[in-house]
């Protein structure tokens, strides 16, 4: 649902989505024998990931499976590819390495992005071509010195290898040159804030990226700086004499061999003569980032973003496969004629040198900067020391494919961040976390087929925690919702909700690795459950609402609901050994089916008393594209293309889907229509024309999280095409205005915990556990009675196990289907036999909108286009409707719990 998260992830994923050099046509798919840029970035996240990334047949990559299913990872990668391709327009004379003259080249030039142009070339071929083109000279008779620009240039140096987005040879005169490496990222820059000249001034850029403290690189920039720093370092080794690393040879020089004697024993798949110098007239290597510029507006090309896709491919792809990206010659011509480019080269050389010269602490899990108990790195060469160790590990691991130990030899000792494995809060989102707990042999077989995992697949997460803790019974905390038997798992402290990096490390240092090892004192809770560190109090001196410590403790103390198999509902207090229902000192009531719910009844009652009927539940779907879909927009401008609106008119009244909005016309700005439709749905008096309803009749409008408030505020600040009366009416709903939307996520955080949500207050994390725990919801939704514009007699409470009727589900905890999974089951097979990938989360909603935009840029059969469009729109409408229905369901469940707790 959140577009901001989309933008951030797109920025990080633009060139860091894979862990190997891009597959070359006709080349090998065996693991690389180099520390590539992508592997280096993996190691910066956690060096132990090198082991798992280099053995995908043993350690499944969770993100790879998600991308195959059309997840955000793939969508973000596509956005990054678009920006990278578009950025080539900065240098129309640029040469794509590996390109062969053919009809396609004549039509599209260097402005397409796949590997079909390589025609079986090897990495050695590409490296030679890169070197040859950088060495070319102008006409010696006229003294002309040419600028050379290369796209996707391949440069090796010993066990290191990069494939640069853009390499630019800049003449300095007297046959001397600089080499600029430009890394394209889908992260915003705003020259209106810094001034256009600041992007070229490395001192001004440094001040901007260091932020207020001017002591270290801001975390929002650091991953991108490390990326281009590694590239500059490799280029210096390959091209610049007297630079850090070896001189101008492919393999390490004398100094390199002295420091790392193993390097000269390995083959790096590059047949290059050691005595043959690379082009040796580069005076320096300079590092740049190319970033979308928020100060620039697309005034020229309607639907720019969608038209980056190849016309012959985009319209026929209703699945989740990755399309080929091409920049059509007409678009290229338009942009070049207007001189309107939405990206900005930014000189980050001085910031990069902070890393290379060890001014900036080079910190990663397992380094002495993150954990004093592990490997110490020499301060005078920490960056170089670490990456040499990582390169040694990569080359040795790939030279000896059969080895199963972490180190190539018993005497290798510790390797930076790999041996011993560092564990901590960074493990929480590890992509090598994989579980197989099928409930039957049939499901096990199907699961392997669906995931592509081999029978010997292992979880890298589990291996790290087993090796570090020396406990053989480590199984990480992931619930198998298909299981028919209770699952008992060790739950890592890294998975505790909203814990700080420091807190997790403290527990690990105390050898408290799993939730079972913790007690109330570890959360700063007194013996009566009061949070002694909390300062949140009411006017009477009593603490108001749950604190973060309470939610964390409930996550530890109350097992996930799928482990609870009580024969009847029980309402018990967390401190009561006799399972009698009553309040503790905080008024936290524990109940629900299996005792899986905790409420702060006082806080919740006070909140509900402030709400006025009718209750309105709204949810927005948005996207922030790196390149605009319409004219008049800037990079990463907010587009609100959809909302859903449910209503409960009166106490104990039914939930009704009142309004919905979807605007996905290709190349059109949806925001003005969105605002007008939202005002009409929530605020306009239908009996009084366009006048705003009387305040006593407005009721309470609910949102879930800050997203809707952020979106509305941003749209109203840029609503020139919206009537003033509409803007003024909608402003009432903002958080600091007279009739603000109520944030149900905030209410949840303060008043409601349900086992199975992992302490989270996310709507999608809460819905299924709430259905599991609420007798009221099971009585309301266990029959096929829900009907709306998008659903016909839908049954939302559906047991996973056959043979369990709805009455059984209400009497004991029976695993239920997640309603969002039910969306995926709707229309899995279309009449045309093609898969129908239903929208079931915010990411797939963005992908569907993007596909709808692309449908307007093709010449395929009109009837086929309309069929695909109709399918996508139906899926979007169902998903958004379920979001607002889920909000209403949870509020209904709260009412049931309050009544039952009396």
Residue pairs with C-beta under 8 A, 6 or more apart in sequence:
1 619
1 620
1 621
1 622
1 705
1 707
1 842
1 845
1 883
2 622
2 705
2 707
2 842
3 622
3 623
3 624
3 638
3 639
3 707
3 711
3 846
4 624
4 707
4 710
6 72
6 75
6 76
6 623
6 624
6 842
6 843
6 846
7 186
7 188
7 624
7 626
7 636
9 72
9 73
9 76
10 75
10 76
10 79
10 80
10 186
10 626
11 80
11 185
11 186
11 187
11 188
11 224
12 76
12 223
13 73
13 76
13 77
13 79
13 80
13 186
14 76
14 77
14 79
14 80
14 81
14 83
14 84
14 184
14 185
14 186
14 187
15 37
15 38
15 80
15 84
15 165
15 183
15 184
15 185
15 227
16 38
16 41
16 223
16 227
17 63
17 67
17 73
17 76
17 77
17 80
18 38
19 36
19 38
19 39
19 42
19 49
19 53
19 54
19 61
20 31
20 32
20 36
20 38
20 39
20 53
21 32
21 34
21 36
21 38
21 123
21 154
21 161
21 163
22 115
22 163
23 29
23 115
24 98
24 115
24 118
24 121
24 122
24 123
24 126
25 115
25 116
25 117
25 118
25 119
25 120
25 121
26 118
26 119
26 120
26 121
26 122
27 118
27 120
27 121
27 122
27 123
30 398
31 54
31 55
31 397
31 398
31 401
32 39
32 161
32 394
32 398
33 159
33 266
33 267
33 268
33 269
33 394
33 395
33 398
33 399
34 156
34 159
34 160
34 161
34 268
34 391
34 394
34 395
35 43
35 159
35 160
35 161
35 387
35 390
35 391
35 394
35 395
36 160
36 161
36 162
36 163
37 161
37 162
37 163
37 227
37 230
37 231
39 50
39 53
39 54
39 390
39 394
40 226
40 230
40 387
40 390
41 223
41 226
41 227
41 230
42 49
42 50
42 53
43 49
43 50
43 364
43 386
43 387
43 390
43 417
44 223
44 226
44 364
45 364
45 365
45 426
46 364
46 365
46 366
46 417
46 422
46 426
46 427
46 430
47 364
47 365
47 366
47 386
47 390
47 415
47 416
47 417
47 418
47 422
48 365
48 366
48 417
48 418
48 421
48 422
48 460
48 464
49 430
49 431
49 432
49 460
50 390
50 393
50 394
50 397
50 418
51 59
51 393
51 397
51 406
51 418
51 460
52 58
52 59
52 61
52 432
52 460
53 59
53 61
53 432
54 394
54 397
54 398
56 64
57 454
57 456
58 454
58 456
58 457
58 458
59 432
59 434
59 457
59 458
59 459
59 460
59 463
60 432
60 434
60 451
60 452
60 453
60 457
61 431
61 432
62 431
62 432
62 433
62 434
63 71
63 73
63 431
65 451
65 452
66 72
66 73
66 74
67 73
67 74
67 77
68 74
68 320
68 452
69 320
70 319
70 320
70 837
70 844
70 847
71 843
71 844
72 843
72 846
74 320
74 322
75 843
75 846
75 847
75 850
76 186
77 322
78 322
78 323
78 325
79 186
79 625
79 626
79 627
80 184
80 185
80 186
80 626
81 113
81 325
82 305
82 308
82 325
82 626
82 627
83 184
83 185
83 186
83 292
83 343
83 626
83 627
84 113
84 165
84 184
85 111
85 112
85 113
85 308
85 325
85 326
85 327
86 308
86 327
86 342
86 343
86 627
87 165
87 166
87 182
87 184
87 290
87 343
88 94
88 110
88 111
88 151
88 166
88 327
89 111
89 327
89 332
89 335
89 336
89 341
90 166
90 290
90 341
90 343
90 345
91 149
91 166
91 168
92 332
92 336
93 147
93 149
94 110
94 149
94 150
94 151
94 166
95 110
95 133
95 148
95 149
95 150
95 151
96 110
96 117
96 150
96 151
96 152
97 126
97 129
97 130
97 133
97 150
97 151
97 152
97 153
97 154
98 117
98 118
98 119
98 121
98 125
98 126
98 129
98 152
99 105
99 110
99 117
100 117
100 119
104 112
104 116
104 117
105 117
107 329
108 326
108 327
108 328
108 329
109 329
109 332
110 151
111 326
111 327
111 329
111 332
112 310
112 324
112 325
112 326
112 327
113 324
113 325
113 326
114 324
114 325
118 126
122 269
123 154
123 156
123 161
123 269
123 270
124 269
124 270
124 271
124 272
126 152
126 153
126 154
127 154
127 155
127 156
127 270
127 272
128 272
130 150
130 153
130 154
130 155
130 167
131 155
131 278
131 279
133 148
133 150
133 153
134 148
134 150
134 153
134 167
134 169
134 179
134 279
135 278
135 279
136 146
136 148
137 145
137 146
137 175
138 144
138 145
138 146
145 171
145 173
145 175
145 177
146 169
146 171
147 168
147 169
147 170
147 171
148 168
148 169
149 166
149 167
149 168
149 169
150 164
150 166
150 167
150 168
151 165
151 166
152 163
152 164
152 165
153 163
153 164
153 167
154 161
154 162
154 163
155 161
155 162
155 163
155 164
155 167
155 234
155 235
155 238
155 239
156 238
156 250
156 268
156 270
156 272
157 234
157 235
157 237
157 238
157 245
157 246
157 250
158 237
158 245
158 246
158 250
158 251
158 252
158 256
158 263
158 268
158 391
159 263
159 266
159 268
159 391
159 392
159 394
159 395
160 233
160 234
160 237
160 387
160 391
161 234
161 268
162 230
162 231
162 234
162 235
164 181
164 182
164 183
164 231
164 235
165 182
165 183
165 184
165 290
166 180
166 181
166 182
166 183
166 184
166 290
167 179
167 180
167 181
167 182
168 179
168 180
168 181
168 182
169 177
169 178
169 179
169 180
170 177
170 178
170 179
170 180
171 177
172 178
172 283
175 281
176 281
176 283
177 281
177 282
177 283
178 282
178 283
178 284
178 285
178 286
179 235
179 239
179 282
179 284
179 285
179 286
180 285
180 286
180 287
180 288
181 228
181 231
181 232
181 235
181 285
181 286
181 287
181 288
182 288
182 289
182 290
182 345
183 224
183 227
183 228
183 231
183 287
183 288
183 289
183 290
184 289
184 290
184 343
185 224
185 227
185 289
185 290
185 291
186 292
186 626
187 220
187 221
187 224
187 289
187 291
187 292
188 291
188 292
188 293
188 294
188 635
188 636
189 199
189 289
189 291
189 292
189 293
189 294
189 344
189 346
190 293
190 294
190 295
191 198
191 199
191 293
191 295
191 296
191 344
192 294
192 295
193 295
194 204
194 205
194 208
195 204
196 295
197 204
198 204
198 205
198 208
199 205
199 344
199 345
199 346
199 347
200 345
200 347
201 347
202 347
202 348
202 349
202 350
202 351
203 350
205 346
205 347
205 348
205 350
205 351
206 350
206 351
206 354
207 214
209 217
209 218
209 221
209 225
209 348
209 351
210 216
210 217
210 218
210 351
211 218
216 360
216 361
217 225
217 351
217 354
217 355
217 360
221 351
224 289
225 348
225 351
225 352
225 355
226 355
228 287
228 288
228 289
228 348
228 352
229 287
229 352
229 355
229 356
229 383
230 387
231 287
232 285
232 286
232 287
232 349
232 352
232 356
233 244
233 245
233 356
233 383
233 384
233 387
235 285
236 243
236 244
236 245
236 285
237 243
237 244
237 245
237 246
237 256
238 248
238 250
238 278
239 248
239 278
239 279
239 280
239 282
239 285
240 248
240 282
240 283
240 284
240 285
241 247
241 248
241 280
243 285
244 356
244 384
245 252
245 255
245 256
245 384
246 252
246 253
246 255
246 256
247 253
248 277
248 278
248 280
249 274
249 275
249 276
249 277
249 278
250 268
250 270
250 272
250 274
250 278
251 263
251 264
251 268
251 274
252 260
252 263
252 264
256 263
257 263
257 264
259 388
260 388
260 391
260 392
262 392
262 395
262 396
263 391
263 392
263 395
266 395
266 396
266 399
268 395
286 347
286 349
287 347
287 348
287 349
287 352
288 345
288 346
288 347
288 348
288 349
289 345
289 346
289 348
290 343
290 344
290 345
290 346
291 343
291 344
291 346
292 342
292 343
292 344
292 626
292 627
292 635
292 636
293 342
293 343
293 344
293 635
294 634
294 635
294 636
295 634
296 340
296 341
296 342
296 344
296 634
296 635
297 632
297 633
297 634
298 304
298 340
298 342
298 627
298 628
298 630
298 631
298 632
298 633
298 634
299 338
299 340
299 631
299 632
300 334
300 335
300 338
300 340
300 631
301 307
301 331
301 334
301 335
301 631
302 630
302 631
302 667
303 629
303 630
303 666
303 667
303 853
303 856
303 857
304 331
304 627
304 628
304 629
305 625
305 626
305 627
305 628
305 629
305 850
305 853
306 314
306 629
306 666
306 667
306 850
306 853
306 854
306 856
306 857
307 328
307 331
307 857
308 325
308 326
308 327
308 331
308 627
309 323
309 324
309 325
309 326
309 854
309 857
310 323
310 324
310 325
310 326
311 328
311 857
311 858
311 859
312 858
313 323
313 324
314 323
314 854
314 855
314 857
314 858
315 854
315 855
315 857
315 858
315 860
315 864
315 865
315 868
316 860
316 864
317 323
317 851
318 834
318 836
318 837
318 851
318 868
318 871
318 872
319 834
319 835
319 837
320 837
320 847
323 854
335 341
342 627
342 628
342 634
342 635
343 635
353 359
354 360
355 362
355 383
356 383
358 379
358 380
358 381
358 382
358 383
361 369
361 382
362 369
362 377
362 382
362 383
362 386
363 369
363 370
364 370
364 386
364 416
364 417
365 371
365 417
365 422
365 424
365 426
366 374
366 375
366 416
366 417
366 418
366 421
366 422
367 374
367 375
367 377
367 382
367 386
367 416
367 417
368 374
368 375
368 376
368 377
370 422
370 424
371 422
371 424
371 505
373 509
374 414
374 417
374 420
374 422
375 414
375 415
375 416
375 417
377 385
377 386
377 416
378 385
385 416
386 416
386 417
389 415
389 416
390 415
390 416
390 418
392 415
393 407
393 408
393 415
393 418
396 407
396 408
397 403
397 408
399 408
400 408
406 415
406 418
406 419
406 421
407 413
407 415
407 419
412 419
413 419
414 420
420 467
420 468
421 463
421 464
421 467
421 468
422 468
423 464
423 465
423 468
423 469
423 492
423 494
423 508
423 513
424 494
424 501
424 504
424 505
424 508
425 494
425 499
425 500
425 501
425 504
425 505
426 494
426 501
427 433
427 461
427 464
427 465
427 492
427 494
428 494
428 495
430 460
430 461
432 459
432 460
432 461
433 459
433 460
433 461
433 462
433 476
433 478
434 453
434 457
434 458
434 459
434 460
434 461
435 459
435 475
435 476
435 478
435 480
436 444
436 447
436 448
436 453
436 457
437 480
437 483
437 487
438 444
438 447
438 480
438 482
439 480
439 482
439 483
439 484
439 485
443 482
447 453
448 454
448 455
459 476
461 476
462 474
462 475
462 476
465 471
465 474
465 476
465 492
465 513
466 472
466 474
468 513
469 511
469 513
471 490
471 513
473 490
474 490
475 489
475 490
476 489
476 490
476 491
476 492
476 495
477 489
477 490
477 491
477 492
477 495
477 515
477 758
478 489
479 487
479 560
479 562
479 756
480 487
480 562
481 562
481 768
481 800
481 815
481 818
482 800
482 815
483 562
483 815
484 801
484 815
486 562
486 563
486 565
487 562
487 563
488 563
490 514
490 515
490 516
491 514
491 515
491 516
491 556
492 513
492 514
492 515
493 499
493 504
493 507
493 508
493 512
493 513
493 514
493 515
493 517
493 518
494 504
495 515
495 758
496 504
496 515
496 552
496 555
496 556
496 759
497 551
497 552
497 555
497 758
497 759
497 760
498 548
498 551
498 552
498 759
499 552
507 513
507 517
507 518
507 522
511 517
512 518
512 522
515 555
515 556
518 556
520 526
520 527
520 529
520 553
523 531
523 549
523 550
523 552
523 553
523 556
524 531
524 532
524 533
524 549
525 531
525 532
525 549
525 550
525 553
526 532
528 575
528 584
528 585
529 550
529 553
529 574
529 575
529 584
529 585
529 586
529 588
530 543
530 585
530 586
531 543
531 547
531 549
531 550
533 547
533 549
534 543
534 547
534 549
536 543
536 544
536 545
536 547
537 543
537 544
538 544
543 586
544 602
544 603
544 750
545 600
545 603
545 749
545 750
545 751
546 586
546 588
546 598
546 600
546 603
546 749
546 750
546 751
546 753
550 586
550 588
550 753
551 749
551 753
551 759
552 759
554 574
554 598
554 753
554 755
554 759
555 753
555 758
555 759
557 574
558 574
558 590
558 595
558 596
558 598
558 753
558 755
559 755
560 755
560 756
561 593
561 594
561 596
561 754
561 755
561 756
561 769
561 772
561 773
561 813
562 756
562 772
562 813
562 815
564 593
564 594
564 595
564 596
564 755
564 813
565 594
565 812
565 813
566 593
566 594
566 595
566 812
566 813
567 811
567 812
568 811
568 812
569 591
569 592
569 593
569 594
569 775
570 579
570 591
570 594
570 595
571 581
571 589
571 590
571 591
571 592
571 595
571 900
571 901
572 579
572 580
572 581
572 590
572 591
572 595
573 580
573 581
573 582
573 583
573 584
573 588
573 589
573 590
574 584
574 588
574 590
574 598
575 584
576 582
579 595
581 589
581 590
581 591
581 901
582 589
583 589
583 601
586 600
587 600
587 601
587 602
587 603
588 598
588 599
588 600
588 601
589 598
589 599
589 601
589 897
589 901
590 597
590 598
590 599
591 597
591 599
591 897
591 900
591 901
592 754
592 773
592 774
592 897
593 772
593 773
593 774
593 775
593 810
593 812
593 813
594 755
594 773
594 813
596 754
596 755
596 756
596 769
596 772
596 773
596 813
597 752
597 753
597 754
597 755
597 773
597 774
597 897
598 752
598 753
598 754
599 751
599 752
599 753
599 894
599 897
599 898
599 901
600 750
600 751
600 752
601 751
601 898
601 901
603 750
603 751
604 747
604 751
604 752
604 894
604 898
605 898
607 742
607 747
607 751
608 894
608 895
608 898
610 700
611 700
611 742
612 696
612 698
612 699
612 700
613 648
613 649
613 650
613 651
613 653
613 699
613 700
614 647
614 648
614 649
614 650
614 699
615 647
615 648
615 699
615 700
615 702
615 888
615 891
616 645
616 646
616 647
616 682
616 699
616 700
616 701
616 702
617 645
617 646
617 647
617 702
617 884
617 885
617 887
617 888
617 891
618 643
618 644
618 645
618 678
618 682
618 701
618 702
618 703
618 708
618 741
618 884
619 643
619 644
619 703
619 704
619 708
619 880
619 883
619 884
619 887
620 640
620 642
620 643
620 707
620 708
620 711
620 712
621 640
621 641
621 642
621 643
621 842
621 845
621 846
621 849
621 876
621 880
622 638
622 639
622 640
622 641
622 707
622 711
623 639
623 641
623 846
623 849
623 850
624 636
624 637
624 638
624 639
625 635
625 636
625 637
625 639
625 850
626 635
626 636
627 635
628 634
628 635
628 637
629 639
629 666
629 667
629 853
630 667
630 668
630 669
631 667
632 669
633 639
633 669
637 718
638 671
638 711
638 714
638 715
639 669
639 670
639 671
639 849
640 670
640 671
640 674
640 711
640 715
641 662
641 663
641 664
641 670
641 674
641 849
642 660
642 661
642 662
642 663
642 664
642 845
642 849
642 876
642 877
642 880
643 659
643 660
643 661
643 674
643 677
643 678
643 681
643 880
644 657
644 659
644 660
644 661
644 877
644 880
644 881
644 883
644 884
645 657
645 658
645 659
645 660
645 681
645 682
645 884
646 655
646 656
646 657
646 658
646 881
646 884
646 885
646 887
646 888
647 655
647 656
647 658
647 699
648 654
648 655
648 656
648 888
648 891
649 656
655 885
655 888
655 889
655 892
657 788
657 789
657 790
657 881
657 884
657 885
658 681
659 677
659 681
660 789
660 790
660 877
660 880
660 881
661 673
661 674
661 677
661 678
661 681
662 873
662 876
662 877
662 880
663 670
663 673
663 674
664 670
664 849
664 852
664 853
664 872
664 873
664 876
665 856
666 852
666 853
666 854
666 855
666 856
666 857
667 853
667 856
669 721
671 715
671 718
671 719
671 721
671 722
672 719
672 721
672 722
674 715
675 715
675 716
675 719
675 722
675 726
675 727
675 730
676 722
676 723
676 726
678 712
678 730
679 726
679 729
679 730
682 698
682 701
682 733
683 692
683 693
683 698
683 729
683 730
683 732
684 690
684 691
684 692
684 693
684 729
685 691
685 692
685 693
685 694
685 697
690 725
692 729
695 739
698 739
700 742
701 733
701 739
701 741
701 742
702 741
702 742
702 743
702 744
702 887
702 891
703 709
703 741
703 742
703 743
703 744
704 743
704 744
704 745
704 763
704 883
704 887
705 743
705 745
705 763
706 743
706 745
708 741
709 733
709 734
709 735
709 740
709 741
709 743
712 730
712 733
712 734
713 734
716 722
716 727
716 730
716 731
716 734
719 726
719 727
731 737
732 738
732 739
732 740
733 739
733 740
733 741
734 740
734 741
735 741
735 743
744 887
744 890
744 891
745 761
745 762
745 763
748 761
748 766
748 890
749 761
751 894
752 766
752 890
752 894
753 759
754 766
754 769
754 770
754 773
755 769
755 773
756 768
756 769
756 772
757 765
757 766
757 769
758 765
760 766
763 883
763 886
763 887
763 890
764 820
764 841
764 886
766 890
767 818
767 819
767 820
767 886
767 889
767 890
768 816
768 818
768 819
770 777
770 889
770 890
770 893
771 777
771 778
771 781
771 796
771 797
771 816
771 819
771 889
772 813
772 815
772 816
773 893
774 892
774 893
774 896
774 897
775 810
775 896
775 900
776 892
776 893
776 895
776 896
777 797
777 889
777 892
777 893
777 896
778 797
778 806
778 809
778 810
779 810
780 892
781 795
781 796
781 797
781 889
782 795
782 797
782 806
782 809
782 810
783 795
783 806
784 793
784 794
784 795
785 793
785 795
786 793
786 794
786 795
786 796
786 885
787 793
787 794
788 881
789 877
789 881
790 874
790 877
790 878
790 881
791 878
791 881
796 819
796 822
796 885
796 889
797 806
797 809
797 816
798 816
798 817
798 822
799 805
799 806
799 808
799 809
799 814
799 815
799 816
799 817
800 814
800 815
800 816
800 817
801 814
801 815
804 814
808 814
809 816
819 882
819 886
820 840
820 841
820 882
821 840
823 838
823 839
823 840
823 875
823 878
823 879
823 882
824 838
824 840
826 838
826 878
827 836
827 838
827 871
828 835
828 836
828 838
829 835
829 836
830 836
830 871
832 867
836 871
836 875
837 844
837 875
838 844
838 875
838 878
838 879
839 845
839 848
839 872
839 875
839 876
839 878
839 879
840 879
841 879
844 879
845 876
845 879
845 880
848 872
848 875
848 876
849 876
851 868
851 872
852 869
852 872
852 873
855 865
855 868
855 869
858 865
